[in-house]
Amino acid sequence: MTDIANNSKNHFGRGRAHLDRSRLCVLAAGLCAIALLLGPGLGASSAEDAGMSAVGAKSKHINAKHAALNAKSEPARAEATEETSGLPPVAASDKPKYGGRYFVDFRARTAASYGHAFLWYGRLKENGKVGAVEVAGLHPASDSVIPYILGHIIPVPSETGKSYGDLDEQYLTASYRVYLTEAQARTVFAYIKQKQAHSPIWQAGTVNCTGFISDVANYMGLRTPAVPTLMYPEDLVNAIKKLNGGRQEMPAVASLSH
């Protein structure tokens, strides 16, 4: 009995030890399974965190680069805004090309019949605009229509100054301006005044406004049509401009040839 009891105890002890080892194995196997299940997740989570960190760092770098580019472009945008703001430049503008220059302006305007040809002459302001001007032209010495009608048949008394409408730009139909040096201006202006003083009559087909300004153009060394007295004022002014190629300076030798 003693041997059986001892054997039973020994058997029970061995069974219990075996059971404990089995439990340990199961527990170890369970822990391994849990580790296997959680391991990839933890690895993926770590990798994802690392990736997000890298992306965040790259985004910060890109944002910093964009900020630097924006800061660099700010002066250009400010300059462009200043240029397109419509405000005048800070620096003073240069003197106009023809500011202060002497000139003779061959002009034509509308009238009740054929129109009228006349001259503006004088000196521009320093800003290039016309100030006070002298006006010269040939026309009947009356505002009445009767001398004008008679002047188509016989010569009638004339005037050589300004007439109605000569100072009104709204009536202008043609203009050709030529600039002169001071020495040229003295000579040409004196010729114009002399011609005004020695033109006592007007006659529609022979001694008229177109012939008057054509004589001045010829004196200045400009080319003129062969029979200016038979031309309409507008046509004459445009013809003189065309014959001289639109030149804006009086020929240098013209004032010496008369």
Backbone hydrogen bonds, N-H to C=O, Kabsch-Sander energy under -0.5 kcal/mol:
donor,donor_aa,acceptor,acceptor_aa,energy
5,A,1,M,-3.1
6,N,2,T,-2.8
7,N,3,D,-2.7
8,S,4,I,-3.1
9,K,5,A,-3.1
10,N,6,N,-3.1
11,H,7,N,-3.0
12,F,8,S,-3.3
13,G,9,K,-3.1
14,R,10,N,-2.3
15,G,11,H,-2.7
16,R,12,F,-2.6
17,A,13,G,-2.3
18,H,14,R,-2.4
19,L,15,G,-2.7
20,D,16,R,-2.9
21,R,17,A,-2.3
22,S,18,H,-2.3
23,R,19,L,-2.8
24,L,20,D,-2.4
25,C,21,R,-2.3
26,V,22,S,-2.9
27,L,23,R,-3.2
28,A,24,L,-2.8
29,A,25,C,-3.2
30,G,26,V,-2.8
31,L,27,L,-2.6
32,C,28,A,-2.4
33,A,29,A,-2.4
34,I,30,G,-2.8
35,A,31,L,-2.7
36,L,32,C,-2.9
37,L,33,A,-2.6
38,L,34,I,-3.0
39,G,35,A,-2.5
41,G,37,L,-0.7
42,L,38,L,-2.9
43,G,39,G,-2.9
44,A,40,P,-3.4
45,S,41,G,-3.1
46,S,42,L,-2.5
47,A,43,G,-2.8
48,E,44,A,-3.2
49,D,45,S,-2.7
50,A,46,S,-2.6
51,G,47,A,-2.8
52,M,48,E,-3.1
53,S,49,D,-2.3
54,A,50,A,-2.2
55,V,51,G,-2.8
56,G,52,M,-2.9
57,A,53,S,-2.5
58,K,54,A,-2.5
59,S,55,V,-2.9
60,K,56,G,-2.5
61,H,57,A,-1.9
62,I,58,K,-2.6
63,N,59,S,-3.0
64,A,60,K,-2.3
65,K,61,H,-2.1
66,H,62,I,-2.8
67,A,63,N,-2.5
68,A,64,A,-2.0
69,L,65,K,-2.4
70,N,66,H,-2.9
71,A,67,A,-2.4
72,K,68,A,-2.0
73,S,69,L,-2.1
74,E,70,N,-1.1
77,R,73,S,-2.5
78,A,74,E,-2.8
79,E,75,P,-2.7
80,A,76,A,-2.7
81,T,77,R,-2.7
82,E,78,A,-2.2
83,E,79,E,-2.3
84,T,80,A,-2.0
85,S,82,E,-0.6
99,G,96,P,-1.4
100,G,125,K,-1.9
101,R,98,Y,-2.1
102,Y,180,L,-1.0
103,F,122,G,-2.3
104,V,178,V,-2.4
105,D,120,W,-3.7
106,F,104,V,-0.6
106,F,176,Y,-2.9
107,R,105,D,-0.5
107,R,118,F,-2.7
108,A,174,A,-2.1
109,R,116,H,-2.2
110,T,171,Y,-2.0
116,H,109,R,-1.9
118,F,107,R,-2.2
119,L,136,A,-3.1
120,W,105,D,-2.1
121,Y,134,E,-2.0
122,G,103,F,-1.8
123,R,132,A,-0.6
124,L,101,R,-3.0
125,K,129,K,-3.2
128,G,125,K,-2.0
131,G,123,R,-0.6
134,E,121,Y,-2.9
136,A,119,L,-1.8
137,G,160,T,-1.5
139,H,159,E,-2.0
141,A,157,P,-2.4
142,S,140,P,-2.1
148,Y,144,S,-0.6
149,I,145,V,-2.2
150,L,146,I,-2.8
151,G,147,P,-2.2
152,H,149,I,-1.4
153,I,150,L,-2.3
154,I,150,L,-3.0
156,V,202,W,-2.5
158,S,200,P,-2.0
159,E,139,H,-2.8
166,D,163,S,-2.2
168,D,165,G,-1.1
169,E,167,L,-0.7
171,Y,168,D,-1.5
172,L,169,E,-1.2
173,T,108,A,-3.1
174,A,108,A,-1.5
176,Y,106,F,-2.3
178,V,104,V,-2.6
179,Y,248,Q,-3.4
180,L,102,Y,-2.3
185,A,181,T,-2.6
186,R,182,E,-2.0
187,T,183,A,-1.5
188,V,184,Q,-3.0
189,F,185,A,-2.8
190,A,186,R,-1.5
191,Y,187,T,-1.8
192,I,188,V,-2.4
193,K,189,F,-2.2
194,Q,190,A,-2.1
195,K,191,Y,-2.6
196,Q,192,I,-2.4
197,A,193,K,-2.0
198,H,194,Q,-1.0
199,S,196,Q,-0.9
202,W,156,V,-2.6
203,Q,207,V,-3.0
204,A,151,G,-2.2
206,T,203,Q,-0.7
207,V,203,Q,-1.1
208,N,206,T,-0.5
212,F,208,N,-1.7
213,I,209,C,-2.0
214,S,210,T,-1.7
215,D,211,G,-1.8
216,V,212,F,-1.4
217,A,213,I,-2.2
218,N,214,S,-2.4
219,Y,215,D,-2.1
220,M,216,V,-1.7
221,G,218,N,-1.5
222,L,217,A,-2.4
230,L,227,V,-1.2
231,M,228,P,-1.8
236,L,232,Y,-2.5
237,V,233,P,-2.4
238,N,234,E,-2.1
239,A,235,D,-2.1
240,I,236,L,-2.7
241,K,237,V,-2.0
242,K,238,N,-2.2
243,L,239,A,-3.0
244,N,240,I,-1.3
245,G,242,K,-1.6
246,G,241,K,-2.7
247,R,244,N,-1.7
250,M,179,Y,-2.5
254,A,251,P,-0.9
256,L,253,V,-0.9
257,S,253,V,-0.6
257,S,254,A,-1.3
